[in-house]
Amino acid sequence: MKFSRKVKLSLLAAAAIVAATAAIKISAANAGETDNSADTAATTEKPSQRNRSGAGRVIYQDDFTNAAEQTVNGVVSVKSYATPRQSRMSSADGYFNDPLLEFFFGSPRRQPQQPRQPQQEEAQPRQIGLGSGVIISRDGYIVTNNHVIEQAEKLEVTLNDNRNFPATVIGADPMTDLALIKIEAADLHVIPMGNSEDLHVGEWVLAVGNPFGFTSTVTTGIVSAKARNISTTTQSPSRGNIESYIQTDAAVNSGNSGGALVNLDGELVGINAAIYSNTGTYAGCSFAIPTSIVQKVVSDLKQFGTVQRAFLGITFIELSPELIEEKGIKGANAGIYVNDVTDRSAAKEAGLQQGDIIIAINGLQTLSTAQMQEAITKFSPGDKVTITYVRDGKQQRCSATLRNNQGNTSVTRADNPSSLGAELTALEPDRLRSLGLSSGVSVGTLGDGRFKDAGMKDNFIIVSINRNRVSTPEQVESIYSSIRKSSDPEKVMFISGIYPNGRQAYYAVDLTD
């Protein structure tokens, strides 16, 4: 009897489905015969508008195909190249195997070496990375991830129509993992910039990029979460970077970095940057940098060459149930707990105190580290913001003028190799032979700059930097730029070389601000 009852229920369910299908067909036919205005209205609305129109939400196949067609030509492949460098200096050059150890602990005595002939062939650059990029202007500006172009000596961009262009780096920001590069081209296809703040959890999105080198790959998914901080969520060590990602379940893999995350209107809402996986391949969690951050960073890089980063001047932690109980906090269940307020900072001037709980900036919630970082990242030094906070169980507001990391509101300019204060020149083969070197770069007459500050003198010849041989000024500048762009807080050039009189010398050149 139980089996018979289940069969009947199944048959009833099937009959109901058939009846419903027939009713839908009849309704559609009648609608088609009587009035096409509803269809016309649906096709003129944007997909995002249709998706939020209430109970009768409809997703059309064309929404996906149109969004894909509008965006694939605006996503490029970015290949990075670098020259393989010898990690140790040859004993035939009269130097030591580890310049860093020699710098700090001195050097053993060695017998004079015979002059060595310079190498006949220079090492050629080879590909070290592959990623994606998004065209944001018709004249060739492209946004990508910093980790795609980091340490590259040469960049090659391939458009969807297979045209290749060399690219130059306009600027990079390791803190947000964004970079702006440019190719010399015109009338390029641009993906329009959307507003990531308008995204809803559960909304459809498309990821466009070049996973594993498969060009123009489009995958789909939904927005799984917003303002996601990977380090906080996974309890993994933070690299000190700004993390406020859009989390999606669109398939993203190696090669997608720097690619586009778009909504069904074909608008850019994020730059794909990371995945979370135990295997290194897609496992259901992909992360994109929202355009609310991208727009500010790209604008600053284009205008100034570096990001005009604003600081409030506090140290903080997220409010937790344990902290609420420990401190006896009332009036807030979530927010940013102020641990300390820096002297002569925007927060100090605004009157914020230790123990305050910040819950909003300019009306936008700051209930997590990611939300706090994203909120501040949108602003520049000199911008005024309204801070909503809780103190002694009562909600209060104050105004603050944000500052830069120097404690003022002046514009920060991009650092460049000229700050070294050197007139770098490559040495001629005869000069190298006379010194018993296979490579080297002369600093010439030094002006004010980092080299002179480190104690270096005129005409010093750089042989290696951080264990990398150098033979051209371009290589010195490339290493300098790589160190400056790195996320390592200790930015130092460990330089070994020789003076024209044969005296060996070692210098540690500090590149931090």
C-alpha positions as CSV (number, residue, x, y, z in Angstrom):
1,M,0.0,0.0,0.0
2,K,2.8,2.4,0.8
3,F,4.4,1.7,-2.5
4,S,1.1,2.2,-4.4
5,R,0.6,5.5,-2.5
6,K,4.1,6.8,-3.5
7,V,3.4,5.9,-7.2
8,K,0.1,7.8,-7.1
9,L,1.8,10.8,-5.5
10,S,4.4,10.7,-8.3
11,L,1.8,10.5,-10.9
12,L,-0.1,13.4,-9.4
13,A,3.1,15.4,-9.3
14,A,3.8,14.6,-12.9
15,A,0.2,15.5,-13.9
16,A,0.5,18.8,-12.1
17,I,3.8,19.6,-13.9
18,V,2.1,18.8,-17.3
19,A,-0.9,20.9,-16.5
20,A,1.3,23.8,-15.3
21,T,3.4,23.5,-18.5
22,A,0.3,23.6,-20.6
23,A,-1.0,26.6,-18.8
24,I,2.2,28.4,-19.3
25,K,2.1,27.7,-23.0
26,I,-1.5,28.8,-23.3
27,S,-0.8,32.0,-21.4
28,A,2.3,32.7,-23.5
29,A,0.3,32.1,-26.7
30,N,-2.5,34.4,-25.5
31,A,-0.1,37.0,-24.4
32,G,1.6,36.9,-27.8
33,E,-1.8,37.2,-29.6
34,T,-3.1,40.1,-27.5
35,D,-0.3,42.2,-26.2
36,N,3.5,42.3,-26.7
37,S,4.0,45.3,-24.4
38,A,5.2,43.2,-21.5
39,D,7.8,41.4,-23.7
40,T,8.9,44.8,-25.1
41,A,9.3,46.2,-21.6
42,A,11.3,43.1,-20.5
43,T,13.7,43.4,-23.4
44,T,14.4,47.1,-22.9
45,E,15.1,46.7,-19.2
46,K,18.6,45.9,-18.1
47,P,19.1,42.3,-16.8
48,S,20.0,43.7,-13.4
49,Q,16.8,45.7,-13.3
50,R,14.7,42.7,-14.3
51,N,16.4,40.5,-11.7
52,R,15.3,42.9,-8.9
53,S,11.9,43.7,-10.1
54,G,10.1,41.7,-7.4
55,A,8.3,38.3,-7.3
56,G,8.4,37.9,-11.1
57,R,12.2,37.7,-11.6
58,V,13.2,36.3,-14.9
59,I,16.7,35.4,-16.2
60,Y,17.0,35.0,-20.0
61,Q,19.6,33.0,-21.8
62,D,20.4,36.2,-23.8
63,D,21.5,37.9,-20.6
64,F,24.5,35.6,-20.3
65,T,25.4,35.5,-24.0
66,N,25.1,39.3,-24.4
67,A,27.2,39.9,-21.3
68,A,29.9,37.5,-22.6
69,E,29.9,39.0,-26.1
70,Q,30.2,42.5,-24.7
71,T,33.2,41.7,-22.5
72,V,35.5,39.0,-24.1
73,N,37.1,41.6,-26.4
74,G,37.8,43.8,-23.5
75,V,39.9,41.2,-21.6
76,V,43.5,40.6,-22.6
77,S,46.3,38.1,-21.9
78,V,49.3,39.5,-20.1
79,K,52.6,37.6,-20.3
80,S,55.6,38.6,-18.1
81,Y,59.2,38.0,-18.9
82,A,62.4,38.3,-16.9
83,T,66.1,37.5,-17.5
84,P,67.4,34.5,-15.5
85,R,70.1,35.7,-13.2
86,Q,73.0,33.9,-11.6
87,S,72.3,33.7,-7.9
88,R,75.9,33.5,-6.8
89,M,79.0,35.2,-8.0
90,S,81.7,33.0,-9.5
91,S,84.9,32.6,-7.5
92,A,86.8,33.4,-10.7
93,D,85.6,37.0,-10.4
94,G,87.5,37.3,-7.1
95,Y,84.3,37.7,-5.1
96,F,82.5,35.6,-2.6
97,N,79.7,33.1,-3.0
98,D,77.3,34.9,-0.7
99,P,77.5,38.7,-0.7
100,L,75.1,39.1,2.2
101,L,77.2,36.9,4.5
102,E,80.3,38.7,3.4
103,F,78.6,42.1,4.1
104,F,77.9,41.3,7.7
105,F,80.7,38.9,8.6
106,G,83.6,40.0,6.5
107,S,85.5,38.0,3.9
108,P,88.2,35.4,3.8
109,R,91.5,36.2,2.2
110,R,91.8,35.0,-1.4
111,Q,94.5,34.9,-4.0
112,P,94.4,37.4,-6.9
113,Q,92.5,36.0,-9.8
114,Q,93.4,36.2,-13.5
115,P,91.2,38.6,-15.5
116,R,88.2,36.7,-16.9
117,Q,86.8,37.2,-20.4
118,P,83.3,38.6,-20.4
119,Q,80.5,36.3,-21.4
120,Q,79.9,36.2,-25.1
121,E,76.1,35.7,-24.9
122,E,73.7,37.6,-22.7
123,A,70.9,35.6,-21.1
124,Q,67.6,36.1,-22.9
125,P,64.4,37.0,-21.0
126,R,62.0,34.1,-20.5
127,Q,58.4,33.9,-19.6
128,I,57.8,33.9,-15.8
129,G,54.1,34.5,-15.6
130,L,50.7,34.6,-17.3
131,G,47.6,36.5,-16.3
132,S,44.8,38.6,-17.6
133,G,44.0,42.3,-17.9
134,V,40.9,44.5,-18.5
135,I,40.9,47.3,-21.0
136,I,39.5,50.4,-19.4
137,S,40.2,53.0,-22.1
138,R,40.2,53.1,-25.9
139,D,43.7,54.4,-26.0
140,G,45.3,51.3,-24.2
141,Y,45.1,51.6,-20.4
142,I,44.7,48.2,-18.9
143,V,44.1,47.2,-15.2
144,T,45.5,43.9,-13.9
145,N,46.9,42.4,-10.7
146,N,50.2,43.6,-9.3
147,H,51.3,39.9,-8.8
148,V,50.9,39.4,-12.6
149,I,53.5,42.1,-13.5
150,E,55.6,42.0,-10.3
151,Q,59.4,41.4,-11.1
152,A,58.8,41.5,-14.8
153,E,61.3,43.1,-17.1
154,K,59.1,42.9,-20.1
155,L,55.3,42.6,-20.6
156,E,53.5,41.4,-23.6
157,V,49.8,41.9,-24.1
158,T,47.7,39.8,-26.5
159,L,44.2,41.1,-27.5
160,N,41.3,38.8,-28.2
161,D,42.0,39.3,-32.0
162,N,45.5,37.9,-31.5
163,R,47.3,41.2,-31.9
164,N,50.4,41.5,-29.7
165,F,51.7,44.7,-28.0
166,P,54.5,45.5,-25.6
167,A,53.2,47.1,-22.4
168,T,54.7,49.6,-20.0
169,V,53.9,49.8,-16.3
170,I,52.2,53.1,-15.4
171,G,52.0,52.2,-11.7
172,A,51.4,49.4,-9.3
173,D,50.0,49.1,-5.8
174,P,51.0,45.9,-3.8
175,M,48.6,46.9,-1.0
176,T,45.6,46.3,-3.1
177,D,47.3,43.9,-5.6
178,L,46.4,46.2,-8.5
179,A,48.5,47.5,-11.4
180,L,47.9,49.9,-14.3
181,I,49.7,49.1,-17.6
182,K,49.5,50.7,-21.1
183,I,49.8,49.6,-24.7
184,E,50.1,51.9,-27.7
185,A,46.9,51.2,-29.5
186,A,43.7,53.0,-30.5
187,D,40.0,52.3,-30.7
188,L,40.1,49.3,-28.3
189,H,37.1,47.6,-26.9
190,V,36.4,48.9,-23.4
191,I,34.4,47.2,-20.6
192,P,32.3,49.9,-18.9
193,M,32.9,50.4,-15.2
194,G,30.1,49.3,-13.0
195,N,29.4,50.0,-9.3
196,S,30.3,47.0,-7.1
197,E,28.4,48.6,-4.2
198,D,25.2,47.8,-6.2
199,L,25.9,44.1,-6.2
200,H,23.6,41.8,-4.2
201,V,24.5,38.5,-2.7
202,G,23.0,35.9,-4.9
203,E,23.3,38.0,-8.1
204,W,24.7,36.4,-11.2
205,V,28.1,37.4,-12.4
206,L,30.6,36.2,-15.1
207,A,34.3,35.8,-14.8
208,V,36.3,36.4,-18.0
209,G,40.0,35.6,-18.4
210,N,42.6,33.2,-19.6
211,P,42.8,30.2,-17.2
212,F,45.8,28.0,-17.9
213,G,46.3,30.0,-21.1
214,F,42.9,29.2,-22.6
215,T,42.0,32.6,-23.9
216,S,38.6,34.3,-23.7
217,T,37.2,31.8,-21.2
218,V,33.9,32.8,-19.6
219,T,32.5,31.2,-16.5
220,T,29.4,32.0,-14.5
221,G,28.4,32.0,-10.8
222,I,26.7,34.1,-8.2
223,V,28.0,36.6,-5.7
224,S,28.5,34.4,-2.6
225,A,29.6,37.2,-0.2
226,K,30.8,40.8,-0.1
227,A,33.6,42.5,1.9
228,R,35.3,39.2,2.4
229,N,38.7,39.2,4.2
230,I,40.5,35.9,3.4
231,S,43.1,36.2,6.2
232,T,40.5,36.9,8.9
233,T,38.1,34.2,7.7
234,T,40.7,31.4,7.3
235,Q,42.7,32.5,10.3
236,S,45.8,32.6,8.0
237,P,48.6,35.1,8.5
238,S,47.8,38.5,7.1
239,R,50.3,40.0,4.6
240,G,49.2,43.5,5.7
241,N,47.3,44.1,2.5
242,I,43.9,45.6,2.0
243,E,41.5,42.7,1.7
244,S,37.8,43.4,0.9
245,Y,36.9,41.0,-1.8
246,I,33.8,40.0,-3.7
247,Q,33.4,36.2,-3.2
248,T,31.9,34.2,-6.0
249,D,31.6,30.6,-7.1
250,A,32.5,31.4,-10.7
251,A,35.3,29.1,-11.7
252,V,38.7,30.9,-11.6
253,N,42.1,29.3,-12.0
254,S,45.7,30.2,-12.7
255,G,45.8,32.7,-15.5
256,N,42.5,34.3,-14.5
257,S,44.3,36.8,-12.3
258,G,43.7,40.4,-13.5
259,G,40.6,39.3,-15.5
260,A,37.1,40.7,-15.4
261,L,34.2,40.0,-13.1
262,V,31.1,41.5,-14.8
263,N,27.4,41.6,-14.1
264,L,24.7,40.6,-16.5
265,D,24.8,44.2,-17.9
266,G,28.3,43.6,-19.1
267,E,29.7,46.1,-16.6
268,L,33.0,45.6,-14.7
269,V,32.3,45.0,-11.0
270,G,35.6,43.5,-10.0
271,I,39.1,42.3,-10.9
272,N,39.6,38.6,-10.3
273,A,42.6,38.2,-7.9
274,A,42.6,35.0,-5.8
275,I,41.1,31.6,-5.0
276,Y,40.9,29.7,-1.8
277,S,41.9,26.0,-2.3
278,N,43.9,23.2,-0.8
279,T,45.0,22.1,-4.2
280,G,45.9,25.3,-6.0
281,T,43.0,24.9,-8.4
282,Y,39.4,26.1,-8.3
283,A,37.4,24.7,-5.3
284,G,34.3,26.8,-5.3
285,C,35.7,30.0,-3.7
286,S,36.9,32.8,-6.0
287,F,37.7,36.4,-5.0
288,A,37.7,39.7,-6.9
289,I,38.7,43.2,-6.0
290,P,35.6,45.4,-6.1
291,T,35.5,48.4,-8.5
292,S,34.9,50.6,-5.5
293,I,38.6,50.1,-4.8
294,V,39.7,49.6,-8.4
295,Q,38.5,53.0,-9.6
296,K,40.3,55.0,-6.9
297,V,43.6,53.1,-7.2
298,V,43.6,53.3,-11.1
299,S,42.8,57.0,-11.0
300,D,45.6,57.7,-8.6
301,L,48.2,55.5,-10.5
302,K,47.3,57.3,-13.8
303,Q,47.5,60.8,-12.3
304,F,50.3,60.5,-9.7
305,G,52.0,57.2,-10.4
306,T,51.3,56.1,-6.9
307,V,48.2,55.7,-4.7
308,Q,47.1,58.7,-2.5
309,R,46.3,56.5,0.5
310,A,44.4,58.0,3.4
311,F,44.9,57.0,7.0
312,L,42.6,57.6,10.0
313,G,45.3,56.9,12.5
314,I,44.1,54.1,14.7
315,T,44.9,50.5,15.4
316,F,41.8,48.3,15.7
317,I,40.3,44.8,15.9
318,E,36.9,43.5,15.0
319,L,34.4,43.4,17.8
320,S,33.7,39.8,19.0
321,P,31.5,38.3,21.6
322,E,34.6,37.6,23.7
323,L,35.7,41.2,23.5
324,I,32.2,42.4,24.3
325,E,32.1,40.3,27.4
326,E,35.7,41.2,28.4
327,K,35.2,45.0,28.1
328,G,31.5,45.1,29.1
329,I,30.6,46.8,25.9
330,K,27.0,48.0,25.4
331,G,25.2,49.5,22.4
332,A,27.0,47.5,19.7
333,N,27.2,43.9,18.7
334,A,29.6,44.4,15.7
335,G,32.0,47.1,14.6
336,I,35.6,48.2,14.8
337,Y,37.1,48.4,18.3
338,V,39.7,51.2,18.6
339,N,42.7,49.8,20.3
340,D,44.8,52.9,20.1
341,V,44.8,56.3,18.6
342,T,48.0,57.7,17.0
343,D,49.2,61.1,18.1
344,R,48.8,64.0,15.6
345,S,46.4,61.8,13.5
346,A,43.0,62.4,11.9
347,A,41.4,60.3,14.6
348,K,43.1,62.1,17.4
349,E,42.0,65.5,16.0
350,A,38.4,64.2,15.6
351,G,38.3,63.2,19.2
352,L,38.2,59.4,18.9
353,Q,39.4,57.5,21.9
354,Q,40.6,54.0,22.8
355,G,37.5,51.8,23.3
356,D,35.3,53.6,20.8
357,I,33.5,51.3,18.4
358,I,33.3,52.6,14.8
359,I,30.2,51.4,13.0
360,A,30.0,53.5,9.9
361,I,32.0,56.0,7.8
362,N,30.0,58.4,5.7
363,G,27.0,56.3,6.3
364,L,28.5,53.0,5.0
365,Q,28.7,50.2,7.6
366,T,32.1,49.3,9.0
367,L,31.3,46.2,11.0
368,S,34.3,44.2,9.8
369,T,38.0,44.7,9.0
370,A,37.2,44.3,5.3
371,Q,34.4,46.9,5.4
372,M,36.7,49.3,7.3
373,Q,39.5,48.9,4.8
374,E,37.2,49.3,1.8
375,A,35.6,52.4,3.3
376,I,38.9,54.2,4.0
377,T,40.5,53.0,0.6
378,K,38.0,55.1,-1.3
379,F,39.3,58.4,0.1
380,S,42.4,60.5,-0.3
381,P,44.4,62.6,2.2
382,G,42.5,65.8,2.7
383,D,39.0,64.2,2.3
384,K,36.6,64.9,5.2
385,V,34.5,62.0,6.5
386,T,31.8,61.6,9.0
387,I,32.5,58.8,11.5
388,T,29.7,57.1,13.4
389,Y,30.8,55.4,16.6
390,V,29.6,54.0,19.9
391,R,31.0,55.2,23.2
392,D,29.6,54.2,26.6
393,G,26.6,52.6,25.0
394,K,25.6,55.7,23.1
395,Q,25.9,56.4,19.3
396,Q,27.8,59.5,18.4
397,R,29.3,61.2,15.3
398,C,32.4,63.2,14.5
399,S,34.1,64.6,11.5
400,A,37.7,63.9,10.5
401,T,40.1,65.1,7.8
402,L,42.0,62.1,6.6
403,R,45.8,62.3,6.3
404,N,48.6,60.5,4.5
405,N,51.2,58.3,6.2
406,Q,53.4,61.3,6.8
407,G,50.6,63.0,8.9
408,N,49.7,65.6,6.4
409,T,47.4,66.1,3.3
410,S,50.1,66.8,0.6
411,V,50.2,64.8,-2.6
412,T,52.6,61.8,-2.6
413,R,54.6,61.4,-5.8
414,A,55.8,58.1,-7.2
415,D,59.4,57.1,-6.3
416,N,61.6,56.2,-9.2
417,P,65.3,55.1,-9.7
418,S,66.4,58.8,-9.9
419,S,66.1,58.8,-6.1
420,L,69.3,56.7,-6.1
421,G,71.2,59.8,-7.1
422,A,73.4,57.9,-9.7
423,E,74.3,58.3,-13.3
424,L,74.3,54.6,-14.2
425,T,76.4,53.4,-17.2
426,A,77.3,50.0,-18.4
427,L,81.1,49.2,-18.6
428,E,82.8,48.6,-21.9
429,P,84.3,45.1,-22.5
430,D,87.9,46.4,-22.2
431,R,87.1,48.1,-18.9
432,L,85.6,44.9,-17.6
433,R,88.7,42.9,-18.6
434,S,91.0,45.2,-16.9
435,L,89.1,44.9,-13.7
436,G,88.7,41.1,-14.0
437,L,84.9,41.3,-14.2
438,S,82.3,39.7,-16.4
439,S,79.7,42.3,-15.7
440,G,79.2,45.6,-13.8
441,V,77.5,49.0,-13.8
442,S,79.2,52.2,-12.8
443,V,77.3,54.7,-10.6
444,G,79.3,57.7,-12.0
445,T,79.3,60.9,-10.1
446,L,76.8,60.6,-7.3
447,G,74.3,63.3,-6.4
448,D,72.1,63.5,-3.4
449,G,70.2,60.3,-3.0
450,R,69.9,56.8,-1.5
451,F,73.4,55.6,-2.7
452,K,75.2,58.5,-1.2
453,D,73.1,58.2,2.0
454,A,74.3,54.5,2.3
455,G,78.0,55.7,2.1
456,M,78.7,54.9,-1.5
457,K,81.3,57.0,-3.3
458,D,81.7,58.2,-6.9
459,N,82.6,55.7,-9.6
460,F,81.7,52.7,-7.6
461,I,81.0,49.7,-9.8
462,I,78.0,47.6,-8.9
463,V,78.5,43.9,-9.6
464,S,75.5,42.4,-7.9
465,I,72.3,43.4,-6.1
466,N,70.6,40.9,-3.8
467,R,72.7,38.1,-5.4
468,N,71.7,39.1,-8.9
469,R,74.4,40.1,-11.4
470,V,73.9,43.3,-13.2
471,S,75.4,44.4,-16.5
472,T,73.1,47.3,-17.6
473,P,71.5,50.3,-16.0
474,E,68.1,48.8,-16.9
475,Q,68.7,45.8,-14.8
476,V,69.6,47.9,-11.8
477,E,66.4,49.9,-12.3
478,S,64.4,46.8,-12.7
479,I,65.6,45.3,-9.4
480,Y,65.0,48.7,-7.7
481,S,61.4,48.7,-9.0
482,S,60.8,45.1,-8.0
483,I,62.0,45.8,-4.4
484,R,59.9,48.9,-4.2
485,K,56.8,47.2,-5.4
486,S,57.2,44.1,-3.2
487,S,54.9,43.7,-0.1
488,D,58.0,43.0,2.1
489,P,58.2,45.7,4.7
490,E,62.0,45.6,4.7
491,K,63.0,47.0,1.3
492,V,66.7,46.8,1.0
493,M,69.2,46.6,-1.9
494,F,72.3,44.6,-0.8
495,I,75.0,45.8,-3.2
496,S,78.4,44.3,-3.7
497,G,81.0,45.7,-6.1
498,I,84.4,47.2,-6.6
499,Y,86.0,50.6,-6.9
500,P,88.4,51.4,-9.8
501,N,91.4,51.0,-7.5
502,G,90.4,47.4,-6.9
503,R,88.9,47.9,-3.4
504,Q,85.9,45.7,-2.8
505,A,82.9,47.2,-1.0
506,Y,79.4,46.3,0.2
507,Y,76.4,48.5,0.9
508,A,72.9,48.1,2.2
509,V,70.6,50.7,0.6
510,D,67.3,51.3,2.4
511,L,64.4,51.8,0.0
512,T,61.6,52.2,2.5
513,D,59.9,55.6,2.6
